[in-house]
Amino acid sequence: MSNESPLFLTKVECPVCKTINEFETIKVGAYLEEDHDTDFCPKGRRWHNPKYAIYNPLLFFMATCENCYYTREFNQTFRDWKNDSAFRTYRQKAIQSRHLEALAVDGSILKMLGQRRDPQGNPFGTAVVKFLLGIYDELLSEHPHKLDVGRFYLRIAWLYREHLGESNVTVSQSVHFAHDIEKAYARLKQARDTLATNVGHVSDLVATAFSDREGAMEQSAEFLSVGETLKTNLSRIAEQEAALAATIAQMGQAVEDNSRVLHHRPESGRQGTIGFGGYPSFEDFLRQIKTRWEFAPLNEHDALFYAIEFYKSALEDGHEIQQGNQQIQATYLIAELSRRVSRNVEAKQYFNNTIKAGQQFIFENRGDQTRTALAKKITELALTQGRANLAAIKGD
């Protein structure tokens, strides 16, 4: 086995803040994947340099700017962004503006994620965080690439699976509801935070407009009466907003307890895992992120749920996924991931769609074995996993 480093450095300028970063890149052939799961997750790998066995190659899948934390998939498109006239003309300015605006927010998600990367001390948590940074940046776009977001969540699920082992717990309908409740609660809390910000902004404006400045006494009695009414109303709103904030905070504990019990999770801070970024565990850290951003997955199942949602959205959109192999693969993944989270009825529909589309594509391109090889492989997988899914439905 070789002791040579499997990594080399690639310099890329950040399109947001212009910082020159040196990103670690894996050399071609540095490791071999031994087998793959039915959702294409590698089951094992062998690094030629055994010292790197602790690293999942997905740690290097995303590139994060060390200055502003802007994150993208580290592929050739990103390396050559300066030569991409369409990106520079139509996307760069908006991305730059929205990213820096999000970064400047007090206690921003970008800072919370970016500042806690620790590839040496916690490569698993760092790999997940880098994917979340990339997802956050993609969702800031006016027209996010939902297929990419789905791909990123699928890889987060793979990271959880390798780090914690595949979960064999059957996902009940109650767990589906718990996932939806967590998302809805996060949106509710975000709406409350927005309300508090807006109330504070209006209060500042009213205080300035009706302050005891020079000449205020010359204002009409009606004008001053309006000011007092506004201040009284804002005071009442502030009191109600404070009560609402307290109630929502109490509700947050109930939401967390509901998910913990249904997912068979230990109580927060008692997972018995190493700390992360000043938090008792990586899950505790993500729970804090989730209170401000609904798209933080706490486990493999959460990541699979989000992957399904974004794959479906990309497929339904009709612009991101090409007809043929790409569409067949996306449809299959929706089916297989749905099966894995026990959405068996939905999985049945997508398995059937995969088989039908795959068989038709193979027939129409029967003279081109190169073009039909992937479709044949996925159609065979769909037939096998579809039978397993039907057995699960009958078992219910």
C-alpha positions in Angstrom: 0.0 0.0 0.0 1.2 3.5 -0.8 2.1 6.1 1.8 1.7 8.9 -0.7 -0.9 11.5 0.1 -4.1 11.0 -2.0 -4.8 14.7 -1.9 -3.5 17.7 -3.8 -4.4 21.4 -3.5 -6.4 23.4 -6.1 -6.6 27.2 -6.0 -10.0 28.7 -6.7 -11.1 32.3 -6.2 -14.3 32.7 -4.3 -17.0 34.2 -6.6 -18.5 36.0 -3.6 -15.7 37.6 -1.6 -12.7 37.1 -4.1 -10.6 35.2 -1.5 -8.1 32.8 -3.1 -8.8 29.4 -1.5 -6.7 26.2 -1.7 -9.1 23.3 -1.7 -8.1 19.7 -1.1 -8.8 17.4 -4.1 -8.7 13.6 -4.2 -6.4 12.1 -6.8 -8.0 9.8 -9.3 -7.7 6.2 -8.2 -6.8 7.1 -4.5 -9.4 4.6 -3.3 -11.6 1.8 -4.5 -15.3 1.4 -3.7 -16.1 -2.2 -2.9 -19.9 -2.4 -3.3 -23.0 -0.2 -3.4 -26.3 -0.2 -1.6 -29.6 -0.1 -3.5 -29.6 3.8 -3.3 -26.0 3.8 -4.7 -24.4 4.4 -1.3 -20.9 2.9 -1.2 -20.8 0.0 1.2 -17.1 0.1 1.7 -13.9 1.5 0.3 -10.2 0.8 0.4 -7.8 3.8 0.4 -4.4 3.0 -1.1 -2.9 5.0 1.7 -4.5 3.4 4.9 -3.9 6.5 7.0 -6.8 8.1 5.2 -9.3 5.2 6.0 -10.9 7.5 8.7 -12.1 9.9 5.9 -15.1 9.6 3.8 -14.4 11.0 0.3 -17.6 13.0 0.7 -15.7 15.3 3.1 -14.0 16.7 0.0 -17.2 16.8 -2.2 -18.0 20.4 -1.3 -15.7 23.4 -1.3 -16.2 26.1 1.4 -14.5 29.5 1.3 -12.5 30.1 4.4 -13.4 33.8 4.5 -17.2 34.0 3.8 -18.2 30.3 3.9 -19.7 30.4 0.4 -20.0 26.7 -0.6 -20.5 24.8 -3.8 -19.9 21.3 -5.2 -16.2 21.1 -5.9 -16.5 20.0 -9.6 -14.9 21.3 -12.8 -17.8 23.8 -13.3 -16.9 25.5 -10.0 -13.2 25.4 -10.7 -13.8 27.2 -14.1 -16.5 29.6 -12.9 -14.5 32.6 -14.2 -14.8 31.2 -17.8 -18.5 30.6 -17.3 -20.1 33.7 -18.9 -23.6 32.6 -18.1 -22.8 32.2 -14.4 -21.0 35.6 -14.3 -23.7 37.4 -16.2 -26.9 35.9 -14.7 -26.1 34.4 -11.3 -22.9 35.7 -9.7 -24.2 39.2 -8.7 -27.4 37.8 -7.1 -25.5 35.0 -5.3 -23.0 37.5 -4.0 -25.6 39.9 -2.7 -27.8 37.3 -1.1 -25.0 35.3 0.5 -23.4 38.4 2.0 -26.7 39.7 3.2 -27.5 36.3 4.9 -23.9 36.2 6.4 -24.5 39.6 8.0 -27.6 38.6 9.9 -27.0 38.5 13.6 -26.0 34.9 14.6 -26.3 33.9 10.9 -26.8 30.2 10.0 -23.8 30.6 7.6 -21.5 31.6 10.5 -22.9 29.0 12.8 -22.2 26.3 10.3 -19.0 27.7 8.7 -17.1 28.5 11.9 -17.6 25.0 13.4 -15.9 23.0 10.6 -13.2 20.7 12.0 -12.1 18.2 9.4 -9.4 16.7 11.6 -11.3 16.5 14.8 -14.7 15.6 13.4 -14.6 14.7 9.7 -18.1 13.3 9.8 -19.7 16.4 11.3 -17.6 18.7 9.1 -18.7 16.8 5.9 -22.4 17.1 6.9 -21.9 20.8 7.7 -20.3 21.5 4.3 -23.2 19.9 2.5 -25.6 22.0 4.6 -23.7 25.2 3.7 -24.0 24.2 0.0 -27.7 23.6 0.4 -28.2 26.9 2.2 -26.4 28.8 -0.6 -28.3 26.9 -3.3 -31.7 27.7 -1.7 -30.8 31.4 -1.5 -30.9 31.4 -5.3 -33.9 32.8 -7.1 -34.1 29.6 -9.1 -32.4 26.9 -6.9 -31.2 23.7 -8.6 -33.5 21.3 -6.7 -31.9 18.2 -8.3 -28.6 19.3 -6.7 -30.2 19.9 -3.4 -31.8 16.4 -3.5 -28.4 14.9 -4.4 -26.7 16.7 -1.5 -29.3 15.4 1.0 -28.9 11.9 -0.3 -25.2 12.1 0.4 -25.8 13.4 3.9 -28.0 10.3 4.4 -25.0 8.2 3.2 -22.7 10.0 5.7 -25.1 9.2 8.6 -25.4 5.6 7.5 -21.6 5.0 7.4 -21.0 6.9 10.6 -23.9 5.5 12.7 -24.8 2.4 10.9 -28.0 1.8 8.9 -31.1 2.3 10.9 -33.4 -0.8 11.0 -36.2 1.0 12.8 -39.4 0.9 10.8 -40.7 4.4 10.2 -44.3 4.6 11.3 -46.9 7.1 10.1 -46.3 8.9 13.5 -42.7 9.5 12.5 -43.8 11.0 9.2 -46.0 13.4 11.2 -43.1 14.2 13.6 -40.9 15.1 10.6 -43.7 17.4 9.2 -44.3 18.9 12.6 -40.6 19.7 13.1 -40.6 21.5 9.7 -43.8 23.4 10.4 -42.6 24.4 13.9 -39.3 25.7 12.4 -41.3 27.9 10.0 -43.5 29.1 12.8 -40.5 30.1 14.9 -39.0 31.9 11.9 -42.2 33.8 11.4 -42.2 34.8 15.1 -38.6 36.1 14.7 -39.7 38.1 11.6 -42.6 39.5 13.6 -40.3 40.6 16.4 -37.9 42.3 14.0 -40.8 44.1 12.2 -42.3 45.3 15.5 -38.9 46.6 16.6 -38.5 48.4 13.3 -41.9 50.1 13.4 -41.3 51.1 17.0 -38.0 52.7 16.1 -39.6 54.6 13.3 -42.5 55.8 15.5 -40.1 56.9 18.3 -38.1 58.9 15.8 -41.1 60.5 14.1 -42.7 61.6 17.3 -39.7 62.4 19.4 -39.5 65.6 21.5 -37.3 67.3 18.9 -37.1 71.1 18.3 -40.5 72.3 17.1 -42.4 69.3 18.2 -44.6 71.5 20.4 -45.8 73.3 17.2 -47.2 70.1 15.8 -51.0 69.9 15.8 -52.9 68.2 18.7 -54.2 65.6 16.2 -50.7 64.8 15.1 -49.5 64.2 18.6 -52.7 62.1 19.4 -51.9 59.8 16.5 -48.4 59.4 17.9 -49.7 58.4 21.3 -52.1 55.9 19.7 -49.4 54.3 17.7 -47.1 54.0 20.7 -50.0 52.4 22.8 -50.8 49.9 20.1 -47.1 49.0 19.7 -46.7 48.5 23.4 -49.7 46.1 23.4 -48.2 44.2 20.4 -44.9 44.0 22.1 -46.5 42.5 25.2 -48.4 40.0 23.1 -45.3 39.2 21.0 -43.3 38.5 24.2 -46.1 36.1 25.4 -46.1 34.4 22.0 -42.4 34.0 22.1 -42.5 32.3 25.5 -45.3 30.0 24.3 -43.5 29.0 21.1 -40.4 28.3 23.1 -42.4 25.9 25.4 -43.9 24.3 22.3 -40.4 23.7 20.9 -39.6 21.4 23.9 -42.7 19.4 23.2 -41.9 19.1 19.5 -38.4 17.9 20.4 -39.7 15.4 22.9 -42.2 14.1 20.4 -39.5 13.5 17.8 -37.1 12.0 20.3 -39.6 9.5 21.6 -40.8 8.4 18.1 -37.2 8.2 16.7 -36.0 6.4 19.8 -33.4 9.2 20.4 -31.7 9.7 23.7 -32.4 13.0 25.5 -30.6 16.0 24.1 -27.0 16.2 25.2 -26.9 12.5 26.3 -26.0 10.8 23.1 -22.7 9.6 24.4 -20.9 11.1 21.3 -18.1 13.6 21.1 -19.0 17.3 21.3 -19.2 19.5 18.3 -18.4 23.2 18.1 -19.0 23.8 21.8 -22.2 21.6 21.9 -22.5 18.3 23.8 -23.0 16.5 20.5 -23.4 17.0 16.8 -27.1 16.4 17.1 -27.4 19.1 19.7 -25.7 21.4 17.4 -28.1 20.6 14.5 -31.1 20.9 16.8 -30.0 24.5 17.4 -29.6 25.1 13.7 -33.1 23.6 13.1 -34.7 26.2 15.4 -33.7 28.8 12.8 -33.6 26.8 9.6 -36.1 24.1 8.8 -33.9 22.1 6.5 -31.4 20.7 9.0 -31.5 16.9 9.1 -30.9 15.3 12.5 -30.5 11.7 11.2 -30.4 9.5 8.1 -34.2 9.4 7.9 -34.5 13.2 8.0 -32.0 13.5 5.2 -33.9 10.9 3.1 -37.1 12.8 3.6 -35.6 16.0 2.3 -33.9 14.1 -0.6 -37.3 12.7 -1.7 -38.9 16.2 -1.5 -36.3 17.8 -3.7 -36.0 15.0 -6.2 -39.8 15.1 -6.6 -39.8 18.8 -7.0 -37.0 18.6 -9.6 -38.9 15.9 -11.5 -42.2 17.7 -11.4 -40.5 21.0 -12.5 -39.6 19.3 -15.8 -36.6 21.6 -16.6 -33.7 20.1 -14.5 -34.0 16.4 -15.3 -33.4 15.2 -18.9 -35.6 12.5 -20.5 -34.0 9.1 -20.6 -31.4 7.8 -18.1 -31.5 10.8 -15.8 -35.3 10.7 -15.5 -35.3 6.9 -14.9 -32.6 7.2 -12.2 -34.4 10.1 -10.5 -37.7 8.3 -10.5 -36.1 5.1 -9.1 -34.4 7.1 -6.3 -37.7 8.6 -5.3 -39.1 5.1 -5.2 -36.2 3.5 -3.3 -35.8 6.3 -0.8 -39.6 6.3 -0.2 -39.4 2.6 0.5 -36.6 3.2 3.0 -38.7 5.6 5.0 -41.7 3.3 4.8 -43.7 5.5 2.4 -44.6 2.2 0.6 -47.7 3.3 -1.3 -45.8 6.2 -2.8 -42.8 4.0 -3.5 -45.0 1.5 -5.4 -46.2 4.3 -7.8 -42.6 5.4 -8.5 -41.3 1.9 -8.9 -44.0 1.2 -11.5 -43.1 4.5 -13.3 -39.4 3.6 -13.3 -40.1 0.1 -14.7 -42.4 1.4 -17.4 -40.1 4.3 -18.4 -37.0 2.0 -18.3 -38.5 -0.7 -20.4 -39.7 1.8 -23.0 -36.3 3.5 -23.2 -34.5 0.2 -23.5 -36.8 -0.8 -26.4 -36.5 2.5 -28.2 -32.7 2.4 -28.0 -32.3 -1.4 -28.3 -29.5 -0.9 -30.9 -27.3 1.2 -28.5 -26.0 -1.0 -25.6 -23.9 1.9 -24.3 -26.9 4.1 -24.0 -29.2 1.5 -22.4 -26.7 0.0 -19.9 -27.7 2.3 -17.1 -31.4 2.0 -17.8 -31.1 -1.8 -17.7 -29.3 -1.7 -14.4 -31.9 0.7 -12.8 -34.9 -1.2 -14.2 -33.6 -4.5 -12.7 -33.1 -2.7 -9.4 -36.6 -1.3 -9.6 -38.0 -4.7 -10.2 -36.2 -6.2 -7.3 -36.9 -3.4 -4.8 -40.4 -3.1 -6.1 -41.1 -6.7 -5.0 -39.6 -6.0 -1.6 -41.8 -2.9 -1.3 -44.9 -4.9 -2.2 -44.0 -7.5 0.4 -43.8 -4.6 3.0 -47.2 -3.4 1.9 -48.8 -6.9 2.3 -47.0 -7.2 5.6 -48.8 -4.0 6.8 
